[in-house]
Structure formats: C-alpha cells, structure tokens
Amino acid sequence: MTNSTIHIIGAGLAGLSAAAHLAAAGRKVALYEAAAQAGGRCRSYHDRELGCRIDNGNHLMLTCNTAALFYLELIGAERTMAVAPRALFPFADLQGGKRWKLAMNEGKIPWWIFNPAARVPESRAPDYLKDISRLLRAGPLQTVAGVLNAESVLFRRLWSPLCVSIMNTQAAEASARLFAHVLREAFAEGGRGLHVLLPREGLSESLVDPALKFIGTRGGKVHFGRRLRALEKANDEIRRLVFADGAVELARWDWVVLAVPPWNIAEFVPRIPAPDAARGIVNAHFRVPYKSISETGVTGVIGGTVEWVFEKEGLLSTTTSAAEKIIDRDAEALAMLLWKDAAKLYGLPETPPPPHRVVKEKRATFAATPGQIIRRPKIEARSGNLVVCGDWTATGLPSTIEGAVRSGREAATAILPPAERRFGRGVESAPIHLWKNEHFYTPRRAK
C-alpha cells in the first residue's frame, strides 16, 4: 500500500539506491545506518594527516554502468562525474618497462584489436577473439586461469589484471563464467560504453550526499548510529525491528529491506544463503605534486604490487585488490611498498615516501569464486515483507558500484507493484548527455 513505510537497514550504496528508487516512486522511506555516516565502502572524509579530503577507497565507473548512471540522474548528481573523452586505458609494465594504451573505437565492432598501436604490445588480434570465445563457453565451475592460457602475454597484461581489479579475486580462483558476463556487458556497446567516469570531487559528493538530499526532500528519514540487533516476526512477517538503542514497531503493510554485508545476514535471517568468504583491498593515498601521465585520471600497473594509480588533486592514490598477501603488514611497511611502484611510474624519488594514508579493508567484497557465486541469493520478497539486497546478491556482477546500485533498484522493484515501477530494465540505457563534450574529463593537476 502507498501509505506504508519501507524500512531500509544499511545506508551503503545498495541501501541508498533502494531508498532513492522507492522515494522516487512516492513511497515513505526510513533508512537506518549503524555508522555515523552513509556510503559504506564508498564514501569520502577529511584526513587530518594529509590535510585534505580523500575517498576511503578508489572506485571508477564506466559509461556501460547503466544502473549507476540512471541512479546519478535520479538523484540529480550526473554533473558531479567527469567523463573521459575516449575509451582509453593507459598501462605500464614496471618489470618490462613498456607503456601502452588500450584505445577502443566507439562502435560495437572491435576494430581496435586489429590496430597494434591500440592493443596490448606483443598480442595479436586472434588472441582476443580466441580468449573471449573460451570465456563465453566456460562452465560453472571453471576459473579464469583454468580457461585461458596463463602463460600468454595477453593474460598477464590484460585478462589477469582486469580479473583481479573487477572481481577482487585472483584469476586462479575467480569464476570464468562471471568474468565472461562482465566482459559481455562491458563490451556490448563497444567503446561507447567504456569511457571512464570519476567523481569531480569525491565519492560522497557524487554518490552519497545527493542521494541523502533526494531522499530527505521526498519525506524520507535517515537515522544514523542505529545498529540492528534482531528482526522479530509474527505470522511469518517482520513486525518489529530491534536496535541497540530501542525498537521500531512495523505497521501492517510495512516492508523491510535488509542491505547489510553478507557476513551479517545469518545473524538476522539464517535461512537465506550468502557468500561466506571475503577478499581484501589495500588503498593508499600519497600527498605529492606530480605531472599527469594519464588522459583519463587512472593508469593500470603490471608487474608491481600496485594495480591502479588514480590521479586526484594533489594526490596519487593506489589500489591493490585481492590483497591477502600484503594486507596484514603494518601501514608504514605498506606505504613504502606501494610508493615504490607509484614513484617508479611517475619518475619521483622512492624514499622517503610522501605524507600518506593507507586504508585496509580485509572484507572488502565477497570472493568471486564458483563456490561462492552459487551462494548468492536472488533479490525477491521473502518472509512476507522482507527483501535482501547488496552487491553480494545475484546481480550478475561482482561486488561493484554498478552491482550495488542495481541490487537496490531490484529490491525496490520487488516491493512496488508493476504500475509504480518507473525505473525498470526498460530505462537502463545511459543518459546520453552524461558523456557529451561538456562533461569530458580533464585530469586534475596537483596544486
């Protein structure tokens, strides 16, 4: 019923997406977050050590991320994103010393693979077609490294780095079928869907703060510092939310959207399956002036500990995914290790490292292995008035911004009757103005 309240537990991107889509449909929303701020793993904050605002993690989107683009337009934040003018990805091999750019053409036919200057050095056009074909035929239990030739140049310089960064799981254990689905979706529109999008200011300014404002202006209520302890049922429906600081009684037609990490699900609804293995990510932010080397603001790194370097205003920020081998080292040792790669890439002194902040997330995402993927639940109504969402549910994607936003939208779809669903799959196409010339990205130089 339209006068019911939808209670959303968790104000990460999945919860924000669900709340924004429901608020857009005219529903009354109450959003509860255990922390003092929204955004979860995708937010910004002022770092005292660096004296500037940083993101807690490095994230980028692409113009093929249609659910995320629609979300940005919905909350009025599309102009907060900077979009690269070309489908271009700079790479550098720290061991071999080579640098190159993947430069995709705009159309659906990948003519770029036939251009030696636009593809991975020492690779051949047939290599791409052969590897994509193998991935598309992969079985449910096969891994990326098990399907592809792990000794090939293309595997080392493209497929393995992409797999680790997208799936946050090493290619030796990552699901080949899920990786193939990601590539199919990314390349469906050709280069048109592969323009890099980065926040002009920060993740919170683009993805979080506008959503909170959008929800609030439509009557939604956001409650911080409220940690859920239990869900109490009656007649197979949730009738009471028990928080650490009190309880909330639900009315007859109220709904609950549980947008919490997979490792917390069993605490509230033990019968719902969820991934139970996680992989970590290490991000490091270095306060240093530099001369930009990237047309898109991000560079892929091969042969080092760092996998991607992001150019931000006065900062070089590094990302290392599937970081189990290094994540337990102390922050100073990590800073030295990561700065060594960044310094080599930019031709800067290796010692001492500049002022820095290392951010470690030991359970950043679920492990995208075949065994974990079968544990991902569908996004559908459960127990009468409960819907579960999150980037770990069955979105068809790994743990990404697009996956989180898509899961929130699907949770809203599960609650609303068909006549009220104004944001379904039929409106997923990317808003064209998001990547027109006036929004083209210019890398920000250090002050």
RODO-2510 file (C-alpha; in nm, 4 decimals, decimal comma):
residues 447
     n   res          X          Y          Z
     1     m     0,0000     0,0000     0,0000
     2     t     0,1242     0,3504    -0,0836
     3     n     0,0877     0,4754     0,2764
     4     s     0,3146     0,2027     0,4121
     5     t     0,6739     0,2616     0,5217
     6     i     0,9721     0,0803     0,3775
     7     h     1,2374     0,0357     0,6473
     8     i     1,5845     0,0014     0,4923
     9     i     1,8659    -0,1346     0,7073
    10     g     2,2054    -0,0186     0,5831
    11     a     2,2977     0,3070     0,4081
    12     g     2,5671     0,1767     0,1793
    13     l     2,5155     0,2167    -0,1937
    14     a     2,2660    -0,0704    -0,2115
    15     g     2,0537     0,0760     0,0672
    16     l     2,0786     0,4283    -0,0745
    17     s     1,9808     0,3022    -0,4177
    18     a     1,6770     0,1176    -0,2811
    19     a     1,5739     0,4223    -0,0771
    20     a     1,6159     0,6639    -0,3696
    21     h     1,4185     0,4476    -0,6129
    22     l     1,1392     0,3938    -0,3610
    23     a     1,1284     0,7628    -0,2712
    24     a     1,1091     0,8455    -0,6421
    25     a     0,8024     0,6217    -0,6629
    26     g     0,6385     0,8209    -0,3830
    27     r     0,6917     0,5677    -0,1051
    28     k     0,7663     0,6604     0,2556
    29     v     1,1209     0,5543     0,3412
    30     a     1,3047     0,5135     0,6737
    31     l     1,6773     0,4450     0,6392
    32     y     1,8823     0,3103     0,9324
    33     e     2,2625     0,3048     0,9432
    34     a     2,4821     0,1694     1,2234
    35     a     2,7697     0,4073     1,1441
    36     a     2,7726     0,7847     1,1802
    37     q     2,7755     0,8347     0,8035
    38     a     2,6327     0,6818     0,4873
    39     g     2,8166     0,5266     0,1936
    40     g     2,9759     0,2176     0,3479
    41     r     3,2861     0,1292     0,1450
    42     c     3,2160     0,4118    -0,0977
    43     r     3,2498     0,7465     0,0794
    44     s     3,4768     1,0462     0,1376
    45     y     3,6179     1,2068     0,4507
    46     h     3,8714     1,4684     0,5611
    47     d     4,2045     1,3146     0,6543
    48     r     4,3915     1,5145     0,9184
    49     e     4,7292     1,3614     0,8372
    50     l     4,7070     1,4617     0,4715
    51     g     4,5134     1,7812     0,5321
    52     c     4,2692     1,7097     0,2530
    53     r     3,9569     1,5140     0,1662
    54     i     4,0065     1,1583     0,0406
    55     d     3,7924     0,8622    -0,0604
    56     n     3,8086     0,5572     0,1639
    57     g     3,8650     0,3512    -0,1495
    58     n     3,9335     0,4082    -0,5183
    59     h     3,6405     0,3363    -0,7464
    60     l     3,5659     0,4131    -1,1065
    61     m     3,2625     0,3622    -1,3249
    62     l     3,2178     0,3203    -1,6974
    63     t     2,9532     0,4502    -1,9342
    64     c     2,8238     0,0930    -1,9663
    65     n     2,7215     0,1041    -1,5965
    66     t     2,3655     0,1950    -1,6834
    67     a     2,2036     0,1323    -1,3454
    68     a     2,4589     0,3589    -1,1771
    69     l     2,4128     0,6271    -1,4430
    70     f     2,0370     0,6203    -1,4011
    71     y     2,0860     0,6452    -1,0232
    72     l     2,3076     0,9514    -1,0695
    73     e     2,0471     1,1156    -1,2895
    74     l     1,7699     1,0219    -1,0471
    75     i     1,9387     1,1924    -0,7516
    76     g     2,0491     1,4891    -0,9625
    77     a     2,4207     1,4126    -0,9449
    78     e     2,5074     1,3405    -1,3073
    79     r     2,7126     1,6596    -1,3406
    80     t     2,9294     1,5632    -1,0430
    81     m     3,1004     1,2981    -1,2548
    82     a     3,3813     1,3667    -1,5019
    83     v     3,3789     1,1519    -1,8139
    84     a     3,6795     1,0666    -2,0289
    85     p     3,6507     1,1823    -2,3902
    86     r     3,7720     0,8477    -2,5243
    87     a     3,7564     0,4812    -2,4339
    88     l     4,1197     0,4812    -2,3324
    89     f     4,3133     0,2864    -2,0673
    90     p     4,6855     0,3629    -2,0108
    91     f     4,9016     0,0767    -1,8798
    92     a     5,2616     0,0487    -1,7649
    93     d     5,4663    -0,2683    -1,7118
    94     l     5,7104    -0,1947    -1,4285
    95     q     5,9127    -0,5084    -1,4974
    96     g     5,9366    -0,4830    -1,8740
    97     g     5,9460    -0,1048    -1,8823
    98     k     5,6831    -0,0811    -2,1547
    99     r     5,3890     0,1572    -2,1615
   100     w     5,0852     0,1359    -2,3831
   101     k     4,7245     0,2419    -2,4183
   102     l     4,4210     0,0306    -2,4884
   103     a     4,2274     0,2574    -2,7235
   104     m     3,8820     0,1240    -2,8130
   105     n     3,6823     0,2541    -3,1077
   106     e     3,3307     0,3813    -3,0338
   107     g     3,1353     0,1281    -3,2385
   108     k     3,0288    -0,2230    -3,1436
   109     i     3,2708    -0,3953    -3,3805
   110     p     3,6111    -0,4013    -3,2020
   111     w     3,8280    -0,2700    -3,4841
   112     w     4,0859    -0,1644    -3,2248
   113     i     4,2134    -0,5182    -3,1776
   114     f     4,3397    -0,5085    -3,5375
   115     n     4,5487    -0,1996    -3,4646
   116     p     4,8846    -0,2820    -3,2998
   117     a     4,9029     0,0694    -3,1539
   118     a     4,5665     0,0293    -2,9792
   119     r     4,6099    -0,3130    -2,8225
   120     v     4,8425    -0,4856    -2,5760
   121     p     5,2032    -0,4993    -2,7056
   122     e     5,3064    -0,8370    -2,8492
   123     s     4,9449    -0,9544    -2,8674
   124     r     4,7610    -1,0462    -3,1883
   125     a     4,4023    -0,9828    -3,2920
   126     p     4,3150    -1,3566    -3,2993
   127     d     4,4302    -1,3869    -2,9367
   128     y     4,1457    -1,1614    -2,8191
   129     l     3,8813    -1,3465    -3,0182
   130     k     4,0091    -1,6855    -2,9048
   131     d     4,0203    -1,5883    -2,5354
   132     i     3,6763    -1,4250    -2,5371
   133     s     3,5334    -1,7339    -2,7060
   134     r     3,6851    -1,9575    -2,4384
   135     l     3,5449    -1,7425    -2,1593
   136     l     3,1968    -1,7370    -2,3107
   137     r     3,1974    -2,1184    -2,3248
   138     a     3,3211    -2,1608    -1,9671
   139     g     3,1387    -2,3979    -1,7360
   140     p     3,0024    -2,3012    -1,3929
   141     l     3,2991    -2,4463    -1,2026
   142     q     3,5817    -2,3185    -1,4229
   143     t     3,8194    -2,0399    -1,3265
   144     v     3,9624    -1,7625    -1,5408
   145     a     4,3144    -1,9050    -1,5280
   146     g     4,1778    -2,2516    -1,5944
   147     v     4,0078    -2,1404    -1,9156
   148     l     4,2748    -1,9088    -2,0560
   149     n     4,6432    -1,9604    -2,1259
   150     a     4,8004    -1,8229    -1,8094
   151     e     5,1421    -1,8067    -1,9806
   152     s     5,0315    -1,5747    -2,2592
   153     v     5,1205    -1,2063    -2,2883
   154     l     4,7533    -1,1147    -2,3151
   155     f     4,6697    -1,2981    -1,9932
   156     r     4,9492    -1,1298    -1,7974
   157     r     4,8955    -0,7813    -1,9357
   158     l     4,5173    -0,7685    -1,9668
   159     w     4,2926    -1,0541    -1,8543
   160     s     4,4564    -1,1220    -1,5184
   161     p     4,4801    -0,7540    -1,4140
   162     l     4,1203    -0,6932    -1,5238
   163     c     4,0005    -1,0020    -1,3403
   164     v     4,1702    -0,9025    -1,0148
   165     s     4,0513    -0,5411    -1,0265
   166     i     3,6922    -0,6167    -1,1312
   167     m     3,6341    -0,9361    -0,9331
   168     n     3,8708    -0,8708    -0,6381
   169     t     3,9737    -1,2331    -0,6765
   170     q     4,2853    -1,3833    -0,8300
   171     a     4,2402    -1,5341    -1,1773
   172     a     4,3425    -1,8781    -1,0477
   173     e     4,0237    -1,8962    -0,8398
   174     a     3,7861    -1,6400    -0,9968
   175     s     3,4766    -1,7631    -1,1790
   176     a     3,5317    -1,7640    -1,5551
   177     r     3,1580    -1,7523    -1,6167
   178     l     3,1081    -1,4376    -1,4054
   179     f     3,4119    -1,2725    -1,5664
   180     a     3,2718    -1,3525    -1,9095
   181     h     2,9380    -1,1983    -1,8142
   182     v     3,1135    -0,8782    -1,7020
   183     l     3,3091    -0,8558    -2,0283
   184     r     2,9986    -0,9238    -2,2363
   185     e     2,8106    -0,6451    -2,0609
   186     a     3,1054    -0,4028    -2,0760
   187     f     3,1794    -0,4550    -2,4447
   188     a     2,8176    -0,4774    -2,5629
   189     e     2,8182    -0,1161    -2,6834
   190     g     3,1823    -0,1108    -2,7871
   191     g     3,3961     0,1851    -2,6863
   192     r     3,0840     0,3943    -2,6316
   193     g     3,0300     0,2038    -2,3073
   194     l     3,3933     0,2109    -2,1950
   195     h     3,4539     0,5769    -2,1142
   196     v     3,5917     0,6142    -1,7609
   197     l     3,3839     0,8112    -1,5093
   198     l     3,5420     0,9539    -1,1943
   199     p     3,3967     1,1877    -0,9294
   200     r     3,4944     1,5511    -0,9808
   201     e     3,5243     1,5948    -0,6024
   202     g     3,4733     1,2707    -0,4115
   203     l     3,2587     0,9602    -0,3841
   204     s     3,0351     1,1128    -0,1180
   205     e     2,9751     1,4271    -0,3221
   206     s     2,8653     1,2179    -0,6211
   207     l     2,7000     0,9031    -0,4867
   208     v     2,6063     0,9605    -0,1237
   209     d     2,5247     1,3203    -0,0302
   210     p     2,2936     1,3849    -0,3293
   211     a     2,1067     1,0629    -0,2511
   212     l     2,0540     1,1631     0,1125
   213     k     1,9262     1,5029    -0,0010
   214     f     1,6981     1,3419    -0,2611
   215     i     1,5517     1,1023    -0,0029
   216     g     1,5067     1,3782     0,2550
   217     t     1,3279     1,6168     0,0196
   218     r     1,0762     1,3415    -0,0520
   219     g     0,9907     1,2843     0,3120
   220     g     1,2366     1,0057     0,3834
   221     k     1,4001     0,9810     0,7252
   222     v     1,7634     0,8821     0,7772
   223     h     1,8759     0,7542     1,1181
   224     f     2,2480     0,7189     1,1916
   225     g     2,4034     0,5301     1,4824
   226     r     2,1279     0,2670     1,4821
   227     r     2,2662    -0,0859     1,4853
   228     l     2,0179    -0,3631     1,4189
   229     r     2,0131    -0,6429     1,6775
   230     a     1,7206    -0,8572     1,5673
   231     l     1,4173    -0,8916     1,3429
   232     e     1,1077    -1,0094     1,5302
   233     k     0,8379    -1,1931     1,3361
   234     a     0,4696    -1,2703     1,3730
   235     n     0,2771    -1,4849     1,1246
   236     d     0,5845    -1,5120     0,9031
   237     e     0,6139    -1,1332     0,8674
   238     i     0,8596    -0,8974     1,0319
   239     r     0,6704    -0,6896     1,2833
   240     r     0,9487    -0,5344     1,4926
   241     l     1,2993    -0,4017     1,4348
   242     v     1,5161    -0,4280     1,7431
   243     f     1,8053    -0,1818     1,7509
   244     a     2,0733    -0,1400     2,0148
   245     d     1,9031     0,1789     2,1352
   246     g     1,5391     0,0680     2,1120
   247     a     1,2808    -0,0942     1,8880
   248     v     1,0632     0,0142     1,5962
   249     e     0,7153    -0,1344     1,5554
   250     l     0,6052    -0,2041     1,1984
   251     a     0,2561    -0,1330     1,0680
   252     r     0,0541    -0,3939     0,8801
   253     w     0,1757    -0,3110     0,5278
   254     d     0,5313    -0,2052     0,6068
   255     w     0,8299    -0,3615     0,4325
   256     v     1,1909    -0,4255     0,5382
   257     v     1,4905    -0,4049     0,3032
   258     l     1,7989    -0,5643     0,4543
   259     a     2,1020    -0,4052     0,2840
   260     v     2,3817    -0,5339     0,5054
   261     p     2,7066    -0,7227     0,4262
   262     p     2,6739    -1,0980     0,3583
   263     w     2,8568    -1,1926     0,6781
   264     n     2,5799    -1,0254     0,8832
   265     i     2,2859    -1,1927     0,7100
   266     a     2,2932    -1,5172     0,9086
   267     e     2,2542    -1,3151     1,2283
   268     f     1,9122    -1,1918     1,1161
   269     v     1,7804    -1,4443     0,8609
   270     p     1,9729    -1,7728     0,8876
   271     r     1,7736    -1,9409     0,6103
   272     i     1,8990    -1,7061     0,3380
   273     p     2,2227    -1,8265     0,1742
   274     a     2,5065    -1,5786     0,1424
   275     p     2,8727    -1,5798     0,0407
   276     d     3,0911    -1,6514     0,3420
   277     a     3,4405    -1,5935     0,2018
   278     a     3,5848    -1,2449     0,1525
   279     r     3,8786    -1,0814    -0,0180
   280     g     4,0622    -0,7660     0,0901
   281     i     4,1698    -0,4439    -0,0778
   282     v     4,4509    -0,2038     0,0142
   283     n     4,4306     0,1604    -0,0942
   284     a     4,6993     0,4209    -0,0286
   285     h     4,6824     0,7976    -0,0726
   286     f     5,0038     0,9977    -0,1170
   287     r     5,0071     1,3756    -0,0861
   288     v     5,2517     1,4794    -0,3577
   289     p     5,2755     1,7147    -0,6568
   290     y     5,3137     1,5285    -0,9850
   291     k     5,2978     1,5705    -1,3588
   292     s     4,9962     1,3884    -1,5003
   293     i     5,0674     1,0895    -1,7253
   294     s     4,7077     0,9809    -1,7819
   295     e     4,4406     1,1215    -2,0104
   296     t     4,1694     0,9566    -1,8024
   297     g     4,2995     1,0067    -1,4484
   298     v     4,3822     0,6395    -1,3928
   299     t     4,6689     0,4119    -1,5020
   300     g     4,6906     0,0343    -1,4869
   301     v     5,0120    -0,1126    -1,3466
   302     i     5,1576    -0,4512    -1,4455
   303     g     5,4399    -0,6276    -1,2652
   304     g     5,4137    -0,4433    -0,9342
   305     t     5,2279    -0,4585    -0,6050
   306     v     5,0101    -0,1658    -0,7113
   307     e     4,7460    -0,2434    -0,9735
   308     w     4,5960     0,1000    -1,0436
   309     v     4,7053     0,4550    -0,9748
   310     f     4,4443     0,7316    -0,9606
   311     e     4,5380     1,0932    -1,0179
   312     k     4,3485     1,3270    -0,7883
   313     e     4,4007     1,6869    -0,6869
   314     g     4,7339     1,6901    -0,5062
   315     l     4,7187     1,3130    -0,4544
   316     l     4,8333     0,9918    -0,6124
   317     s     4,6119     0,7075    -0,4877
   318     t     4,6949     0,3411    -0,5392
   319     t     4,4776     0,0306    -0,5311
   320     t     4,5756    -0,3318    -0,4749
   321     s     4,2887    -0,5818    -0,4976
   322     a     4,2787    -0,9414    -0,3730
   323     a     4,5444    -0,8201    -0,1323
   324     e     4,5675    -1,1152     0,1073
   325     k     4,9447    -1,1437     0,0631
   326     i     5,0140    -0,7929     0,1916
   327     i     4,7125    -0,6766     0,3898
   328     d     4,8455    -0,7880     0,7301
   329     r     5,1611    -0,5777     0,7027
   330     d     5,1741    -0,2608     0,9079
   331     a     5,0742     0,0655     0,7436
   332     e     5,4261     0,2089     0,7186
   333     a     5,5643    -0,1025     0,5511
   334     l     5,2738    -0,0970     0,3061
   335     a     5,3274     0,2707     0,2318
   336     m     5,6930     0,2043     0,1443
   337     l     5,5994    -0,0907    -0,0770
   338     l     5,3205     0,0854    -0,2639
   339     w     5,5007     0,4165    -0,3023
   340     k     5,7933     0,2371    -0,4666
   341     d     5,5660     0,1411    -0,7576
   342     a     5,3998     0,4817    -0,7818
   343     a     5,7345     0,6612    -0,7690
   344     k     5,8733     0,4447    -1,0483
   345     l     5,5658     0,5099    -1,2584
   346     y     5,5885     0,8890    -1,2196
   347     g     5,9646     0,9270    -1,2025
   348     l     5,9600     1,0513    -0,8422
   349     p     6,2057     0,9758    -0,5566
   350     e     6,1364     0,6409    -0,3895
   351     t     6,2471     0,7495    -0,0414
   352     p     6,1222     0,8800     0,1775
   353     p     5,7552     0,8275     0,0898
   354     p     5,5500     1,1492     0,0958
   355     p     5,2735     1,2073     0,3539
   356     h     5,0324     0,9186     0,3172
   357     r     4,7276     0,7332     0,4399
   358     v     4,6906     0,3569     0,3972
   359     v     4,3366     0,2161     0,4073
   360     k     4,2964    -0,1600     0,4531
   361     e     3,9662    -0,3433     0,4096
   362     k     4,0071    -0,7103     0,4931
   363     r     3,6488    -0,7949     0,3947
   364     a     3,6053    -0,5517     0,1082
   365     t     3,3999    -0,7873    -0,1106
   366     f     3,2893    -1,1470    -0,1320
   367     a     3,5286    -1,3850    -0,3087
   368     a     3,4074    -1,4212    -0,6672
   369     t     3,4805    -1,7936    -0,6893
   370     p     3,2484    -2,0548    -0,8426
   371     g     3,1712    -2,1932    -0,4967
   372     q     3,0754    -1,8527    -0,3579
   373     i     2,8666    -1,7455    -0,6557
   374     i     2,6175    -2,0278    -0,6059
   375     r     2,5546    -1,8879    -0,2564
   376     r     2,4290    -1,5527    -0,3883
   377     p     2,0540    -1,5196    -0,3191
   378     k     1,8001    -1,3760    -0,5603
   379     i     1,6591    -1,0324    -0,4885
   380     e     1,2964    -1,1112    -0,4158
   381     a     1,0306    -1,0813    -0,1464
   382     r     1,0918    -1,3181     0,1464
   383     s     0,9055    -1,3950     0,4685
   384     g     0,6110    -1,1900     0,3558
   385     n     0,7614    -0,8427     0,3860
   386     l     1,1410    -0,8808     0,3633
   387     v     1,3772    -0,8116     0,0713
   388     v     1,7535    -0,8603     0,0877
   389     c     1,9906    -0,6609    -0,1333
   390     g     2,3580    -0,5813    -0,1673
   391     d     2,6372    -0,6149    -0,4212
   392     w     2,6801    -0,9735    -0,2985
   393     t     2,3323    -1,0832    -0,4111
   394     a     2,2560    -1,2345    -0,7513
   395     t     2,3057    -0,9203    -0,9595
   396     g     2,5001    -1,0947    -1,2357
   397     l     2,8018    -0,8793    -1,1467
   398     p     3,0868    -0,8928    -0,8941
   399     s     3,0973    -0,6521    -0,5989
   400     t     3,0978    -0,3204    -0,7833
   401     i     2,9222     0,0160    -0,7675
   402     e     2,7050    -0,0947    -1,0569
   403     g     2,6174    -0,4192    -0,8782
   404     a     2,5283    -0,2419    -0,5528
   405     v     2,3083     0,0170    -0,7253
   406     r     2,1438    -0,2484    -0,9383
   407     s     2,0618    -0,4586    -0,6322
   408     g     1,8947    -0,1618    -0,4619
   409     r     1,6879    -0,0923    -0,7693
   410     e     1,5821    -0,4579    -0,7911
   411     a     1,4838    -0,4531    -0,4225
   412     a     1,2571    -0,1566    -0,4934
   413     t     1,1167    -0,3402    -0,7942
   414     a     1,0350    -0,6420    -0,5760
   415     i     0,8291    -0,4216    -0,3424
   416     l     0,6447    -0,1994    -0,5890
   417     p     0,3503    -0,3151    -0,7997
   418     p     0,4178    -0,3075    -1,1776
   419     a     0,2310     0,0209    -1,2302
   420     e     0,4714     0,2032    -0,9961
   421     r     0,7950     0,0688    -1,1436
   422     r     0,9313     0,3634    -1,3377
   423     f     1,2938     0,2593    -1,3318
   424     g     1,2975    -0,0981    -1,4609
   425     r     1,5186    -0,2517    -1,7254
   426     g     1,3470    -0,0540    -1,9992
   427     v     1,5109     0,2705    -1,8854
   428     e     1,8591     0,1373    -1,8185
   429     s     2,0287     0,2953    -2,1195
   430     a     2,2892     0,5502    -2,0231
   431     p     2,1675     0,9115    -2,0287
   432     i     2,3338     1,0410    -2,3428
   433     h     2,4248     1,3823    -2,2001
   434     l     2,6472     1,2216    -1,9362
   435     w     2,9259     1,1681    -2,1846
   436     k     2,8873     1,4590    -2,4240
   437     n     3,1668     1,7113    -2,4671
   438     e     3,0653     1,9448    -2,1879
   439     h     3,1348     1,6702    -1,9351
   440     f     3,4616     1,5433    -2,0770
   441     y     3,7177     1,4681    -1,8128
   442     t     4,0350     1,6723    -1,7765
   443     p     4,2853     1,5173    -1,5307
   444     r     4,3269     1,7348    -1,2270
   445     r     4,6791     1,8644    -1,1732
   446     a     4,8427     1,8802    -0,8358
   447     k     4,8435     2,2202    -0,6726
***
